Amino acid sequence: MNRTNRLNAIIAGTSIAAAVVALAGAILVPAGVQAADIAPEKVGNVFELPAKPGPSWFWASDILLHRTALYDAAEGRLLGTISSGSAGTGFVVFPLFPPAHDEIYLAETYWSRGIRGERTDVVTVYDARTLKPKAEIPIPAKRGEYYPGNASNALTDDGRFMAVFNITPATSLSIVDVKERRFAGEVEAPGCSLVYSAGPRRFFMLCANGSALVIDLDDRGGVTRAERTEPFFDSVKDPITEKGVRRDNEWIFTSYDGVIHTIDVKGPTLAFGPTWSLTDDADRSGNWRIGGLQHLAVHAASGRLYVLMHQGPAGTHKDPGTEIWVYDLEERKRIARFAVPSPLVTFIADQAKLGAIDKQPLSTRATRAVLEATLPNVGAERILVTQEDKPLLIASSGFPPTIAVLDAETGAVEREIQEPGVGFSLFFNP
């Protein structure tokens, strides 16, 4: 069958979505290549991870595959997975890592009959090298889940105590001593939700009136202080999103309208920095605003903040971002902006198994240019930046599910990770 007949057969016998993928394969896969020419994949390999995380590693939680998976962005490959809780119920939460990086902590929920029956909540301790469970710490069966969220659990900066957010709908925190493997107690927190680390024995929560609830612990996990700050944002006119990012001792949040709020947790009390805007008058007149479900990423060493942005009316702050804007945190100004790579092109490249972009032949790069000019860019829903000297920026869409690895300085796409998952929630640095 010649190539023209092959394309006609593809289009006549498949759905539109399948035809697009197959069409790209017909264009991009050299004629004469047969399945027998492809070496069989080796399966069943088991290995241990290094003692310390690689500089380009990142975790991706997948609510449909019910796992959190570890990837190497520099090599574009999957390193391992952890499944948690009863499959088909709830959302996979993010992993927490102590300073030694020898363990991983996950709050999990199990049901005796799969999706019903007796409920059991635990904090499971995993070995960071083998990803095998080492211990389970029972906690009250009331932990909260929300999608997609990065603040349902937190670990003190010294790695000793973990706080698990509860909602029944009354809100509280379960405090867990992960070193002694015990439940240390519960902290009631009416009107406040979620939890963020704020020192070796301190957490804070966000409250409905725009304040923060600060909780200090003693060396046994007991509460020594639980006090609210003055409101630092307007929860009615312009609330902040809960998906903050941390740079050293400073938490960075953005409001729905793109106003940056910072919280310094270094001192004996929380310190709120001056606010500043991500957008100027021209940006606002063009309806530019934050976008996506994980819209902030920060590179600690360079002090650069990466923000997913899109054009849309008020209330669209969760719509996918079409551009990534880069800010200098010291100067509080934008220093770069670049387009998000098209998830549809990434998906087709994945299905055609094109490999690293910089190793593609000229004909393939030309075909990609045609696809990028033809297909709509549906935008990205989440971003993450690695913390190495020359950082990589990870960008991902929800549908089609894709992961693209970009040069964090230029926005150039370096590679796409093949078959990364099905239903991503959030990305996390180890």
C-alpha positions as CSV (number, residue, x, y, z in Angstrom):
1,M,0.0,0.0,0.0
2,N,1.4,3.4,-1.0
3,R,1.5,6.3,1.4
4,T,-1.6,8.0,-0.2
5,N,-3.7,4.8,0.1
6,R,-2.4,4.4,3.6
7,L,-3.6,7.9,4.6
8,N,-7.0,7.3,3.0
9,A,-7.4,4.0,4.9
10,I,-6.4,5.7,8.1
11,I,-9.0,8.5,7.7
12,A,-11.8,6.2,6.6
13,G,-11.4,3.7,9.4
14,T,-10.8,5.8,12.5
15,S,-12.3,8.5,14.6
16,I,-11.1,12.1,14.0
17,A,-8.9,12.0,17.1
18,A,-7.4,8.7,16.2
19,A,-7.0,9.8,12.6
20,V,-4.9,12.9,13.7
21,V,-2.5,10.6,15.6
22,A,-2.3,8.0,12.9
23,L,-1.9,10.7,10.3
24,A,1.1,12.1,12.1
25,G,2.5,8.6,12.3
26,A,2.0,8.1,8.6
27,I,3.8,11.4,7.9
28,L,6.6,11.1,10.5
29,V,7.4,7.4,10.5
30,P,9.7,6.5,7.6
31,A,8.2,4.2,4.9
32,G,9.2,0.6,5.2
33,V,9.6,0.5,8.9
34,Q,7.8,-2.5,10.3
35,A,6.9,-3.6,13.8
36,A,9.6,-6.3,13.6
37,D,12.2,-3.6,13.2
38,I,11.5,-2.2,16.7
39,A,13.4,-3.9,19.5
40,P,11.1,-5.4,22.2
41,E,11.0,-3.5,25.4
42,K,12.7,-5.0,28.4
43,V,10.4,-5.4,31.4
44,G,10.8,-6.6,34.9
45,N,13.8,-4.5,35.8
46,V,14.1,-3.6,39.5
47,F,16.5,-1.1,40.9
48,E,17.0,1.2,43.8
49,L,17.1,5.0,43.5
50,P,20.2,6.9,44.6
51,A,20.4,8.1,48.1
52,K,19.8,11.7,47.1
53,P,17.3,13.0,44.5
54,G,18.6,14.0,41.1
55,P,18.7,17.7,40.2
56,S,16.1,17.2,37.5
57,W,13.7,14.9,39.3
58,F,10.0,15.8,39.8
59,W,6.9,14.0,41.0
60,A,3.5,14.0,39.2
61,S,0.3,12.8,40.9
62,D,-2.3,11.1,38.7
63,I,-5.8,10.9,40.0
64,L,-7.0,8.4,37.4
65,L,-4.0,6.0,37.6
66,H,-4.2,6.5,41.4
67,R,-0.5,7.1,41.8
68,T,2.3,9.6,42.3
69,A,5.1,9.0,39.9
70,L,8.8,10.1,39.8
71,Y,10.3,11.4,36.6
72,D,13.7,12.6,35.5
73,A,13.1,15.7,33.4
74,A,16.6,15.7,31.9
75,E,16.3,12.2,30.6
76,G,12.5,12.3,30.0
77,R,11.9,8.9,31.7
78,L,9.8,7.4,34.5
79,L,11.8,6.3,37.6
80,G,9.2,4.8,39.8
81,T,5.6,5.1,41.2
82,I,3.8,5.0,44.5
83,S,0.1,4.0,44.7
84,S,-1.8,5.2,47.7
85,G,-5.2,4.6,49.2
86,S,-8.2,2.6,47.9
87,A,-8.2,2.7,44.1
88,G,-11.2,4.6,42.7
89,T,-11.8,6.8,45.8
90,G,-10.4,10.1,46.6
91,F,-7.4,12.0,45.1
92,V,-3.8,11.0,45.4
93,V,-2.1,13.6,47.6
94,F,1.4,14.9,47.2
95,P,4.4,13.3,48.8
96,L,6.3,15.0,51.6
97,F,10.1,14.7,52.1
98,P,12.2,15.2,55.2
99,P,15.5,17.0,54.9
100,A,17.5,13.8,54.8
101,H,15.4,12.5,51.8
102,D,15.5,9.0,53.2
103,E,11.7,8.6,53.5
104,I,8.5,9.8,51.8
105,Y,5.3,10.5,53.7
106,L,1.8,10.1,52.2
107,A,-1.6,10.6,53.9
108,E,-3.9,7.8,52.6
109,T,-7.5,6.6,53.0
110,Y,-8.6,3.0,52.7
111,W,-12.1,1.4,52.6
112,S,-12.7,-2.2,53.6
113,R,-15.0,-2.8,50.7
114,G,-13.1,-0.8,48.1
115,I,-15.3,2.3,47.8
116,R,-17.4,1.6,51.0
117,G,-17.3,-0.1,54.3
118,E,-15.0,0.8,57.2
119,R,-12.7,3.7,56.6
120,T,-9.1,3.8,57.7
121,D,-6.8,6.8,57.4
122,V,-3.1,6.5,57.8
123,V,0.2,8.2,57.1
124,T,2.3,5.7,55.3
125,V,6.1,5.9,55.5
126,Y,7.9,4.8,52.3
127,D,11.5,4.1,51.7
128,A,12.8,6.8,49.4
129,R,15.2,4.4,47.6
130,T,13.0,1.4,47.1
131,L,9.6,3.2,47.2
132,K,8.3,0.3,49.4
133,P,6.2,1.0,52.5
134,K,8.0,0.9,55.8
135,A,5.3,1.8,58.3
136,E,1.8,3.0,58.8
137,I,0.7,5.5,61.4
138,P,-3.1,5.5,62.1
139,I,-4.8,8.9,62.2
140,P,-8.4,10.0,62.7
141,A,-10.6,9.0,59.7
142,K,-11.4,12.6,58.7
143,R,-8.6,13.9,56.5
144,G,-9.7,16.3,53.8
145,E,-9.2,15.9,50.1
146,Y,-9.5,18.6,47.4
147,Y,-8.5,18.8,43.8
148,P,-6.1,19.9,42.8
149,G,-4.4,21.1,45.9
150,N,-0.9,21.4,47.3
151,A,-1.8,22.3,50.9
152,S,-3.7,19.3,52.4
153,N,-0.6,18.2,54.3
154,A,2.7,19.8,55.4
155,L,5.9,18.8,57.2
156,T,7.8,21.0,59.7
157,D,11.1,22.2,58.4
158,D,13.1,19.8,60.5
159,G,11.1,16.9,59.2
160,R,9.7,15.8,62.6
161,F,6.0,16.6,62.5
162,M,3.4,16.2,59.8
163,A,0.1,18.1,59.8
164,V,-2.8,16.6,57.9
165,F,-5.8,18.8,57.1
166,N,-9.2,17.5,58.2
167,I,-12.7,18.6,57.2
168,T,-15.9,16.9,58.4
169,P,-17.1,19.8,57.6
170,A,-15.4,21.1,60.8
171,T,-11.8,21.9,60.1
172,S,-8.8,20.8,62.1
173,L,-5.3,19.4,61.8
174,S,-4.0,15.9,62.8
175,I,-0.5,16.2,64.0
176,V,1.7,13.2,63.4
177,D,5.2,12.5,64.8
178,V,6.7,10.8,61.7
179,K,10.0,9.9,63.5
180,E,8.3,8.2,66.5
181,R,5.5,6.9,64.2
182,R,2.7,8.1,66.3
183,F,-0.4,10.3,66.2
184,A,0.4,13.3,68.5
185,G,-3.0,15.0,68.6
186,E,-5.6,17.2,66.9
187,V,-5.8,20.9,66.6
188,E,-9.2,22.5,66.0
189,A,-9.2,25.3,63.5
190,P,-12.7,26.8,63.0
191,G,-12.9,29.0,59.9
192,C,-9.4,28.2,58.7
193,S,-8.3,25.6,56.1
194,L,-5.3,23.9,54.6
195,V,-1.8,23.9,56.0
196,Y,1.7,25.3,55.2
197,S,5.0,24.7,56.9
198,A,6.5,27.7,58.7
199,G,9.5,26.6,60.7
200,P,10.9,23.7,62.7
201,R,7.8,23.6,65.0
202,R,5.2,25.8,63.2
203,F,2.5,25.7,60.7
204,F,0.0,28.2,59.4
205,M,-3.5,28.0,57.8
206,L,-5.5,30.4,55.7
207,C,-8.7,31.7,57.2
208,A,-12.0,32.9,55.7
209,N,-11.5,36.5,56.8
210,G,-8.2,36.9,55.1
211,S,-6.0,36.2,58.1
212,A,-3.7,33.3,58.9
213,L,-3.9,30.9,61.9
214,V,-0.4,30.3,63.3
215,I,0.1,27.1,65.2
216,D,3.3,26.4,67.3
217,L,4.2,23.0,68.6
218,D,6.3,21.7,71.4
219,D,8.8,18.8,71.1
220,R,6.0,16.3,71.7
221,G,3.7,17.7,69.1
222,G,1.5,19.5,71.6
223,V,0.2,23.0,70.8
224,T,1.9,25.9,72.6
225,R,0.2,28.6,70.6
226,A,-2.7,29.0,68.1
227,E,-3.3,32.6,67.2
228,R,-4.7,34.5,64.2
229,T,-2.9,37.3,62.5
230,E,-4.5,40.4,61.2
231,P,-6.1,40.0,57.7
232,F,-3.5,40.3,55.0
233,F,-5.7,39.9,51.9
234,D,-9.3,40.8,51.1
235,S,-11.2,37.5,50.9
236,V,-14.2,39.1,49.2
237,K,-12.9,41.6,46.7
238,D,-9.7,39.7,45.6
239,P,-9.0,36.5,47.5
240,I,-5.6,34.7,47.1
241,T,-5.4,31.3,45.6
242,E,-4.3,28.6,48.0
243,K,-1.5,27.2,45.6
244,G,1.4,29.1,47.1
245,V,5.1,28.3,46.4
246,R,7.9,28.6,48.8
247,R,11.4,30.2,48.3
248,D,13.6,29.6,51.4
249,N,11.7,31.3,54.3
250,E,9.1,33.1,52.1
251,W,5.8,31.9,50.8
252,I,4.5,33.5,47.6
253,F,0.8,33.6,46.8
254,T,-1.1,35.4,44.0
255,S,-4.7,36.7,44.1
256,Y,-7.2,36.0,41.4
257,D,-6.5,39.4,39.9
258,G,-2.7,38.7,39.9
259,V,-1.6,40.6,43.0
260,I,1.4,39.0,44.8
261,H,1.2,38.5,48.5
262,T,4.3,37.2,50.4
263,I,4.7,35.7,53.9
264,D,8.1,35.5,55.6
265,V,8.2,32.7,58.2
266,K,11.7,33.2,59.4
267,G,11.0,35.3,62.5
268,P,9.0,34.6,65.7
269,T,5.9,36.0,64.0
270,L,4.8,35.9,60.4
271,A,5.8,39.0,58.4
272,F,3.7,40.1,55.4
273,G,5.5,41.8,52.6
274,P,4.3,44.6,50.4
275,T,2.0,43.6,47.6
276,W,2.7,44.0,43.9
277,S,0.9,43.2,40.7
278,L,1.9,40.7,38.0
279,T,0.1,42.9,35.3
280,D,0.3,46.5,34.2
281,D,-2.4,48.6,32.7
282,A,-1.8,47.3,29.2
283,D,-1.9,43.7,30.4
284,R,-5.2,44.3,32.3
285,S,-6.8,46.0,29.3
286,G,-5.9,42.9,27.3
287,N,-7.6,40.7,30.0
288,W,-4.4,38.9,30.9
289,R,-4.7,37.0,34.2
290,I,-3.4,33.9,35.9
291,G,-4.4,30.5,34.5
292,G,-4.3,26.8,35.2
293,L,-4.5,24.7,38.2
294,Q,-0.9,25.0,39.3
295,H,0.0,28.5,38.1
296,L,3.1,29.4,40.1
297,A,6.7,28.0,40.2
298,V,9.8,29.5,41.7
299,H,13.5,29.0,41.2
300,A,15.0,29.7,44.6
301,A,18.6,30.4,43.7
302,S,17.9,32.9,40.9
303,G,14.8,34.4,42.5
304,R,12.7,34.0,39.4
305,L,9.0,33.4,39.6
306,Y,7.2,31.6,36.7
307,V,3.5,32.3,36.2
308,L,1.0,30.7,33.9
309,M,-1.1,33.4,32.2
310,H,-4.0,33.5,29.8
311,Q,-6.4,36.0,28.3
312,G,-10.0,35.8,29.6
313,P,-12.6,37.6,31.7
314,A,-12.9,37.6,35.5
315,G,-13.6,34.2,36.9
316,T,-11.4,32.3,34.4
317,H,-8.3,32.1,36.6
318,K,-8.4,28.3,36.3
319,D,-8.5,28.2,32.6
320,P,-5.3,26.8,31.0
321,G,-2.5,29.2,30.6
322,T,-1.2,30.0,27.1
323,E,1.9,31.9,28.1
324,I,4.5,31.6,30.9
325,W,5.6,35.0,32.3
326,V,8.9,35.2,34.2
327,Y,9.5,37.7,37.0
328,D,12.5,38.9,39.0
329,L,11.3,38.7,42.6
330,E,13.9,41.3,43.8
331,E,12.9,43.9,41.2
332,R,9.3,42.8,41.2
333,K,9.1,43.1,37.4
334,R,8.6,40.8,34.4
335,I,11.8,39.9,32.6
336,A,10.5,37.4,30.0
337,R,7.5,35.8,28.5
338,F,7.1,32.8,26.2
339,A,4.3,30.7,24.7
340,V,3.3,27.4,26.2
341,P,4.1,24.5,23.8
342,S,1.0,23.1,22.2
343,P,-0.2,20.1,24.1
344,L,-1.8,18.7,20.9
345,V,1.5,18.8,19.1
346,T,3.2,17.3,22.1
347,F,0.6,14.5,22.2
348,I,1.0,13.7,18.5
349,A,4.8,13.7,18.9
350,D,4.4,11.3,21.9
351,Q,2.2,8.9,19.9
352,A,4.7,9.0,17.0
353,K,7.6,8.3,19.4
354,L,9.7,11.2,18.1
355,G,12.1,11.4,21.1
356,A,14.1,14.4,22.0
357,I,13.4,17.5,20.0
358,D,17.0,18.5,19.5
359,K,17.7,15.1,17.9
360,Q,14.9,15.2,15.4
361,P,15.7,15.4,11.6
362,L,14.9,18.5,9.7
363,S,11.9,16.9,8.0
364,T,10.4,16.1,11.4
365,R,11.0,19.6,12.7
366,A,9.3,21.0,9.6
367,T,6.3,18.8,10.2
368,R,6.1,20.0,13.8
369,A,6.1,23.6,12.6
370,V,3.1,22.8,10.3
371,L,1.2,21.1,13.2
372,E,2.0,24.0,15.5
373,A,0.7,26.5,12.9
374,T,-2.4,24.4,12.2
375,L,-3.6,23.0,15.5
376,P,-5.1,25.2,18.3
377,N,-3.0,25.6,21.5
378,V,-5.3,24.5,24.3
379,G,-2.7,25.7,26.9
380,A,-1.1,24.2,30.0
381,E,-2.6,23.6,33.5
382,R,0.4,23.2,35.6
383,I,4.1,24.2,35.8
384,L,7.1,23.3,37.9
385,V,10.7,24.4,37.8
386,T,13.7,22.2,38.8
387,Q,16.1,23.7,41.4
388,E,19.4,23.0,39.6
389,D,21.8,25.7,38.4
390,K,20.5,25.5,34.8
391,P,16.8,24.8,35.6
392,L,14.2,23.0,33.5
393,L,10.6,24.1,33.4
394,I,8.0,21.4,33.3
395,A,4.7,22.2,31.6
396,S,1.6,19.9,31.4
397,S,-1.9,19.9,30.0
398,G,-4.9,18.0,31.3
399,F,-6.3,16.9,28.0
400,P,-4.6,15.6,26.1
401,P,-2.4,14.6,29.1
402,T,1.1,15.7,28.2
403,I,4.4,16.7,29.8
404,A,6.9,19.0,28.0
405,V,10.3,19.9,29.3
406,L,11.5,23.5,28.6
407,D,14.6,25.5,29.0
408,A,13.6,27.7,31.9
409,E,15.6,30.6,30.6
410,T,14.5,30.7,27.0
411,G,11.2,28.6,26.9
412,A,12.6,26.4,24.2
413,V,11.2,22.9,24.3
414,E,13.9,20.4,25.0
415,R,11.9,17.1,25.1
416,E,8.5,15.5,25.7
417,I,8.0,12.7,28.1
418,Q,6.2,9.9,26.4
419,E,3.0,8.3,27.8
420,P,3.3,10.2,31.1
421,G,-0.1,9.4,32.6
422,V,-3.9,10.0,32.3
423,G,-5.2,12.5,34.8
424,F,-2.6,14.7,36.3
425,S,-3.3,16.7,39.4
426,L,-0.1,18.5,40.6
427,F,3.7,18.4,40.2
428,F,6.2,18.4,43.1
429,N,9.9,18.9,43.7
430,P,11.5,16.1,45.8
